[in-house]
Amino acid sequence: MSADSCLFRFRQASLGYAGSPVLRELSFELRRGEKVALLGESGTGKSTLLRRLRELRPTEVAWCPQQPGLVPMLSAFHNIYMGQLNRHPFWYNLANLVRPLAGPKAKITELAVKLGLQHQLWTAAERLSGGQQSRVSLGRALYQQKPIFIGDEPVSALDERQADELLRLICGQHDTVVLALHNVEQALTHCTRVVGLREGRVVLDADSQTLTSAQLHTLYQRR
Ligand SMILES: Nc1ncnc2c1ncn2[C@@H]1O[C@H](COP(=O)(O)OP(=O)(O)OP(=O)(O)O)[C@@H](O)[C@H]1O
């Protein structure tokens, strides 16, 4: 593996907020091409690590946050389009807001079919269900078309079949993927590597093929 295949490297790092560390003595490397699942109990620091990764390579990362953060009055189409807002001049974005342009319309319609949102494309985000909103948020991240996808529980509001289909889509479209998940089966099926966190420390880091779901469930057992 060449040195420049390393995208992120932490050595005994401390990550947290305003002087209060969440992740301690973090030693962690992530190489191009890896598909990594972060697992661990709520509050253990998964989002904190994902946010740091995103800050380190902002232009290369397609970011799918835990909270959809949609503009309520805008349609699913326009919310997805926002994934490429900063690639176009102001006049182009304004024209597309008033009357969707042919190019974005074709691409977003195709994406909406994959997301199962073809019938909700022109519905305002505030009128969508929680699962539909989270698919719009995922669509916005996919529409960014960046090489690295970082998702904070991007499929947790979806049923199992939909979640599997969309995880396949995410992993197929991106060279490198880092996902905070709570579902150990999804982690083993879709990711090549699993990193387990407990109380702000990495307690497991292994190739998915060497792991069992029973081992991963121990990350959630009370001590
Ligand atoms: N903006 C913030 N300012 C201060 N503390 C924060 C902030 N965001 C998160 N924390 C704290 O950092 C710790 C880790 O939170 P984090 O969101 O990284 O956990 P998580 O593993 O992603 O949890 P979940 O599975 O519930 O999303 C928690 O104790 C939380 O209260």
The ligand as an SDF file (V2000), in Angstrom:
LIG
                    3D

 31 33  0  0  0  0  0  0  0  0999 V2000
  -21.4650   20.0030   19.8670 N   0  0  0  0  0  0  0  0  0  0  0  0
  -21.1390   19.3650   20.9890 C   0  0  0  0  0  0  0  0  0  0  0  0
  -20.6480   20.0530   22.0510 N   0  0  0  0  0  0  0  0  0  0  0  0
  -20.2950   19.4390   23.1960 C   0  0  0  0  0  0  0  0  0  0  0  0
  -20.4020   18.1050   23.3940 N   0  0  0  0  0  0  0  0  0  0  0  0
  -20.8850   17.3650   22.3730 C   0  0  0  0  0  0  0  0  0  0  0  0
  -21.2780   17.9550   21.1260 C   0  0  0  0  0  0  0  0  0  0  0  0
  -21.7160   16.9580   20.3030 N   0  0  0  0  0  0  0  0  0  0  0  0
  -21.6140   15.8230   21.0060 C   0  0  0  0  0  0  0  0  0  0  0  0
  -21.1140   16.0590   22.2460 N   0  0  0  0  0  0  0  0  0  0  0  0
  -20.8520   15.0640   23.2870 C   0  0  0  0  0  0  0  0  0  0  0  0
  -19.8820   14.1640   22.8010 O   0  0  0  0  0  0  0  0  0  0  0  0
  -20.1670   12.8420   23.2230 C   0  0  0  0  0  0  0  0  0  0  0  0
  -20.1520   11.9270   22.0100 C   0  0  0  0  0  0  0  0  0  0  0  0
  -21.2190   12.3120   21.1480 O   0  0  0  0  0  0  0  0  0  0  0  0
  -21.3410   11.7400   19.6740 P   0  0  0  0  0  0  0  0  0  0  0  0
  -22.4600   12.4970   19.0420 O   0  0  0  0  0  0  0  0  0  0  0  0
  -20.0180   11.7670   19.0140 O   0  0  0  0  0  0  0  0  0  0  0  0
  -21.7630   10.2240   19.9700 O   0  0  0  0  0  0  0  0  0  0  0  0
  -22.3260    9.0990   18.9910 P   0  0  0  0  0  0  0  0  0  0  0  0
  -21.5270    7.8730   19.2700 O   0  0  0  0  0  0  0  0  0  0  0  0
  -22.3420    9.5870   17.6150 O   0  0  0  0  0  0  0  0  0  0  0  0
  -23.8090    8.9080   19.5390 O   0  0  0  0  0  0  0  0  0  0  0  0
  -25.1770    8.4870   18.7720 P   0  0  0  0  0  0  0  0  0  0  0  0
  -25.0520    7.0190   18.3960 O   0  0  0  0  0  0  0  0  0  0  0  0
  -26.2170    8.7500   19.8180 O   0  0  0  0  0  0  0  0  0  0  0  0
  -25.2960    9.3990   17.5820 O   0  0  0  0  0  0  0  0  0  0  0  0
  -21.4960   12.8750   23.9610 C   0  0  0  0  0  0  0  0  0  0  0  0
  -21.2390   12.8360   25.3560 O   0  0  0  0  0  0  0  0  0  0  0  0
  -22.0850   14.2230   23.5750 C   0  0  0  0  0  0  0  0  0  0  0  0
  -22.8170   14.7690   24.6310 O   0  0  0  0  0  0  0  0  0  0  0  0
  1  2  1  0
  2  3  1  0
  2  7  2  0
  3  4  2  0
  4  5  1  0
  5  6  2  0
  6  7  1  0
  6 10  1  0
  7  8  1  0
  8  9  2  0
  9 10  1  0
 10 11  1  0
 11 12  1  0
 11 30  1  0
 12 13  1  0
 13 14  1  0
 13 28  1  0
 14 15  1  0
 15 16  1  0
 16 17  2  0
 16 18  1  0
 16 19  1  0
 19 20  1  0
 20 21  2  0
 20 22  1  0
 20 23  1  0
 23 24  1  0
 24 25  2  0
 24 26  1  0
 24 27  1  0
 28 29  1  0
 28 30  1  0
 30 31  1  0
M  END
$$$$
